[in-house]
Amino acid sequence: MKSIVHLLTAALAFHVVACGSSSKQPSVTKLSVATAPAGDLTVELLADAALATGLTPIYIKVTTAGGQVVTDATVTFFSLMSMSSGMQHSAPVIGEPAIAPDGLYHGNVVFQMVSSTDDIWSATVDVTQPGAAAVEASFPSLTVTDSGRAKVFTYTDPVTAVATNYVSSLNFVNPPTIGLNPIIFTLHQMQDMMTFVPVVDAAPVLDPEMPSMGHGSPGSVDPTPTSLGQYQGSLSFSMAGTWETTVTVNEGTIALGAPVFTTTF
């Protein structure tokens, strides 16, 4: 019933095959999230800002004991949420990270829930250099705050009564303002607690409303697919304040769900 392209990576891992060799360490202006050893290497996890729910770019820097940046490795990133209930799950990823001129391995993750003292995000990074065995860096605790950009919803088939969970996120390219705001909407089907499949054929419909004023805002451009699990569009806000945007997620003739995202500016 649903046309879905499966991720080729296992257990939501980031697989990065880079070219080149070690070079001098570049100047990095990203926020350092955590650093951990991996054999004789050092692995640093970086981000543009503090980790938060929704689509979050991450960057991985690998350096030798002498401080040289490793750019010819295969890097695998895996995130895990361990909940107080005893349940565990991972998080969706967008696209396939690649080495960049800054010497960092670039990737994206969609954290779908916040961390707390009882519910803890962790991550591991495996690094394999040509001709060498894989080494692993462990990040046992990552702080992820609530941005309001991620929502989980469930579609129940009316015939089979089978329930399917989806992870969605509504993300602004720039800080929201009056007028048209470019957005990135992401959508993944949860096959199990560790496997998320990007939905490539959905038709999200945007409906922004300002509850305090009792009106909406015309002119939004509904998102269209641009890459696996990723859709781009524009969200219209006619004035500053608190907005609730309903995203009705259609797949063919089926309405999968309608998550609501709150935006205040």
Secondary structure by P-SEA (a helix, b strand, c coil): ccbbbbbccccbbbbbbbccccccccccccccccccccccbbbbbbccccccccbbbbbbbbbccccccccccbbbbbbbbbccccccbbbbbccbbbbcccccccccccccccccccbbbbbbbbbbcccccbbbbbbcbbbbbbcccbbbbbbbcccccbbbbbbbbbbbccccccccccbbbbbbbcccccbbbbbcbbbbbbbbbbcccccccccccccccccccbbbbbbbbccccbbbbbbbccccccccbbbbbbbcc
